Amino acid sequence: LEREVRELRQANEILKKASAYFAQAELDRPFRK
């Protein structure tokens, strides 16, 4: 159980970093429509 919790926290951190990175990429990219 302890190990599972740690792995979940790690995955959560990775997801947060990835979503933050993609949000920043979206903001940096000029809109083309």
Backbone torsions as a table, in degrees:
resi	resn	phi	psi	omega
1	LEU	NA	-47.3	-179.2
2	GLU	-55.5	-44.2	-177.7
3	ARG	-66.1	-39.8	-179.9
4	GLU	-61.2	-42.8	179.9
5	VAL	-60.8	-44.2	-179.2
6	ARG	-62.7	-42.6	179.4
7	GLU	-64.2	-39.2	178.4
8	LEU	-62.9	-43.5	179.4
9	ARG	-61.8	-41.3	-179.6
10	GLN	-63.0	-45.9	179.6
11	ALA	-62.1	-39.0	179.4
12	ASN	-62.2	-43.8	178.6
13	GLU	-61.1	-44.0	180.0
14	ILE	-61.6	-43.4	179.0
15	LEU	-61.9	-42.5	-179.7
16	LYS	-62.0	-44.9	-179.8
17	LYS	-63.9	-42.4	-178.7
18	ALA	-63.6	-45.7	-178.5
19	SER	-65.8	-38.5	177.8
20	ALA	-63.7	-41.9	-180.0
21	TYR	-62.7	-45.7	-179.1
22	PHE	-66.6	-37.5	177.6
23	ALA	-62.0	-43.5	179.5
24	GLN	-64.2	-41.4	179.5
25	ALA	-61.9	-41.1	178.3
26	GLU	-61.8	-41.8	-178.9
27	LEU	-68.3	-38.9	-177.1
28	ASP	-69.7	-30.7	-176.0
29	ARG	-76.8	128.7	176.7
30	PRO	-67.5	143.2	-178.1
31	PHE	-72.9	134.7	172.5
32	ARG	-129.8	115.6	180.0
33	LYS	-133.2	NA	NA
